[in-house]
């Protein structure tokens, strides 16, 4: 049985054991984690192979941020906030929000991110730094077994770029807890306003690292940003995402095309496009 089908079967079994009827399942997203909408119970499940211990941290962080009034997606109230495991899969449970149109306006997006950052400043605990993610991308590039399709000349180019940006941004006096990837795919437009989801990438760093993941018109509304640092962070995000798209076994849709386009963008030089612009180019005619 393919892994996605196994994951859905395991999630459905857990749901039924928790008293959540789940006769119909819709895949909302399938990348490093599988997001499922289960009916008739109406819950949302996030599913990943067992071993991603960050799931428990994500649950705790979401609960603490909700207590602080931050704009975050809520945990499913009908079950205990735990990581449930079955057949090699870890499942967490969340409220499903019916999508609202139109999409979140840039100014509202920026205000929501400011509120999220404000709440995160009130969360204590040990969290990884954003530089750990640079190191992760660097390891993928450095080890051909992890990125066998990456041409050697591009491997050297990307490794140099990551090292340079690590040195340029690595130390910042304005660090705080961040979402890690607050791009539009992790922001829900709901009747309760814009809500952030997916906190598995949370880390400590400058707010400009988070801003590098959002559309340019959103960052323009964010108050107090250092735009020189933001420019460096945008370049860094392009380089890191390029590395991840070349990783062996990457599940991102059209990942190879995305990786090739990101390398082209990095070679072209500034001004650096935001990720949504790069995605738009690939999805366009």
VENHUSUL-V937590 format. One record per residue. N is the residue number from 0. RES is the residue in one small letter. SS is DSSP state (hx for helix, st for strand, lp for the rest). PSI is psi as a letter, one per 30 degrees, with the letter a starting at -180 (999 if undefined). Layout:
N/RES/SS/PSI ; N/RES/SS/PSI
This chain:
0/x/lp/k ; 1/x/lp/l ; 2/x/hx/e ; 3/x/hx/e ; 4/x/hx/e ; 5/x/hx/e ; 6/x/hx/e ; 7/x/hx/e ; 8/x/hx/e ; 9/x/hx/e ; 10/x/hx/e ; 11/x/hx/e ; 12/x/hx/e ; 13/x/hx/e ; 14/x/hx/e ; 15/x/hx/e ; 16/x/hx/f ; 17/x/lp/g ; 18/x/lp/g ; 19/x/lp/j ; 20/x/lp/k ; 21/x/lp/h ; 22/x/lp/f ; 23/x/st/k ; 24/x/st/k ; 25/x/st/k ; 26/x/st/j ; 27/x/st/e ; 28/x/st/k ; 29/x/st/j ; 30/x/lp/c ; 31/x/lp/f ; 32/x/lp/l ; 33/x/st/k ; 34/x/st/k ; 35/x/st/k ; 36/x/st/j ; 37/x/st/k ; 38/x/st/l ; 39/x/lp/f ; 40/x/lp/f ; 41/x/lp/g ; 42/x/st/l ; 43/x/st/k ; 44/x/st/k ; 45/x/st/k ; 46/x/st/k ; 47/x/st/l ; 48/x/st/k ; 49/x/lp/k ; 50/x/lp/f ; 51/x/lp/i ; 52/x/lp/f ; 53/x/hx/f ; 54/x/hx/e ; 55/x/hx/e ; 56/x/hx/e ; 57/x/hx/e ; 58/x/hx/e ; 59/x/hx/e ; 60/x/hx/e ; 61/x/hx/e ; 62/x/hx/e ; 63/x/hx/e ; 64/x/hx/e ; 65/x/hx/e ; 66/x/hx/f ; 67/x/lp/g ; 68/x/lp/g ; 69/x/lp/l ; 70/x/lp/i ; 71/x/st/l ; 72/x/lp/k ; 73/x/lp/l ; 74/x/st/k ; 75/x/lp/j ; 76/x/lp/f ; 77/x/lp/f ; 78/x/lp/l ; 79/x/lp/k ; 80/x/lp/i ; 81/x/lp/l ; 82/x/lp/j ; 83/x/st/k ; 84/x/st/k ; 85/x/st/k ; 86/x/lp/h ; 87/x/lp/g ; 88/x/st/k ; 89/x/st/k ; 90/x/st/k ; 91/x/st/l ; 92/x/st/k ; 93/x/st/l ; 94/x/st/k ; 95/x/lp/k ; 96/x/lp/k ; 97/x/lp/k ; 98/x/lp/k ; 99/x/lp/k ; 100/x/lp/k ; 101/x/lp/a ; 102/x/lp/l ; 103/x/lp/k ; 104/x/lp/k ; 105/x/hx/e ; 106/x/hx/e ; 107/x/hx/e ; 108/x/hx/e ; 109/x/hx/e ; 110/x/hx/e ; 111/x/hx/e ; 112/x/hx/e ; 113/x/hx/e ; 114/x/hx/e ; 115/x/hx/e ; 116/x/hx/e ; 117/x/hx/e ; 118/x/hx/e ; 119/x/hx/f ; 120/x/lp/f ; 121/x/lp/g ; 122/x/lp/k ; 123/x/lp/l ; 124/x/lp/l ; 125/x/lp/k ; 126/x/lp/l ; 127/x/lp/l ; 128/x/st/l ; 129/x/hx/f ; 130/x/hx/f ; 131/x/hx/e ; 132/x/hx/e ; 133/x/hx/e ; 134/x/hx/e ; 135/x/hx/e ; 136/x/hx/e ; 137/x/hx/e ; 138/x/hx/e ; 139/x/hx/e ; 140/x/hx/e ; 141/x/hx/f ; 142/x/lp/j ; 143/x/lp/f ; 144/x/lp/f ; 145/x/lp/f ; 146/x/lp/i ; 147/x/lp/f ; 148/x/lp/f ; 149/x/lp/j ; 150/x/lp/k ; 151/x/hx/e ; 152/x/hx/e ; 153/x/hx/e ; 154/x/hx/e ; 155/x/hx/e ; 156/x/hx/e ; 157/x/hx/e ; 158/x/hx/e ; 159/x/hx/e ; 160/x/hx/e ; 161/x/hx/e ; 162/x/hx/e ; 163/x/hx/e ; 164/x/hx/e ; 165/x/hx/e ; 166/x/hx/e ; 167/x/hx/e ; 168/x/hx/f ; 169/x/lp/e ; 170/x/lp/k ; 171/x/lp/k ; 172/x/lp/f ; 173/x/lp/h ; 174/x/lp/k ; 175/x/st/l ; 176/x/st/k ; 177/x/st/l ; 178/x/lp/e ; 179/x/lp/e ; 180/x/lp/i ; 181/x/lp/h ; 182/x/lp/l ; 183/x/hx/f ; 184/x/hx/f ; 185/x/hx/g ; 186/x/st/k ; 187/x/st/k ; 188/x/st/j ; 189/x/st/l ; 190/x/lp/f ; 191/x/lp/g ; 192/x/st/a ; 193/x/st/k ; 194/x/st/k ; 195/x/st/k ; 196/x/lp/l ; 197/x/lp/i ; 198/x/lp/g ; 199/x/lp/f ; 200/x/lp/g ; 201/x/lp/k ; 202/x/st/l ; 203/x/st/k ; 204/x/st/a ; 205/x/lp/k ; 206/x/hx/f ; 207/x/hx/f ; 208/x/hx/e ; 209/x/hx/e ; 210/x/hx/f ; 211/x/lp/f ; 212/x/lp/f ; 213/x/lp/l ; 214/x/lp/l ; 215/x/hx/e ; 216/x/hx/f ; 217/x/hx/e ; 218/x/hx/f ; 219/x/lp/f ; 220/x/lp/f ; 221/x/lp/k ; 222/x/lp/k ; 223/x/lp/g ; 224/x/lp/k ; 225/x/lp/j ; 226/x/hx/f ; 227/x/hx/e ; 228/x/hx/e ; 229/x/hx/e ; 230/x/hx/e ; 231/x/hx/e ; 232/x/hx/e ; 233/x/hx/e ; 234/x/hx/e ; 235/x/hx/e ; 236/x/hx/e ; 237/x/hx/e ; 238/x/hx/e ; 239/x/hx/e ; 240/x/hx/e ; 241/x/hx/e ; 242/x/hx/e ; 243/x/hx/e ; 244/x/hx/f ; 245/x/lp/f ; 246/x/lp/k ; 247/x/lp/k ; 248/x/lp/g ; 249/x/lp/k ; 250/x/lp/g ; 251/x/lp/k ; 252/x/lp/k ; 253/x/lp/h ; 254/x/hx/e ; 255/x/hx/e ; 256/x/hx/e ; 257/x/hx/e ; 258/x/hx/e ; 259/x/hx/e ; 260/x/hx/e ; 261/x/hx/e ; 262/x/hx/e ; 263/x/hx/e ; 264/x/hx/e ; 265/x/hx/e ; 266/x/hx/e ; 267/x/hx/f ; 268/x/lp/l ; 269/x/lp/l ; 270/x/lp/k ; 271/x/lp/k ; 272/x/lp/l ; 273/x/lp/l ; 274/x/hx/e ; 275/x/hx/e ; 276/x/hx/e ; 277/x/hx/e ; 278/x/hx/e ; 279/x/hx/e ; 280/x/hx/e ; 281/x/hx/e ; 282/x/hx/f ; 283/x/lp/a ; 284/x/lp/999
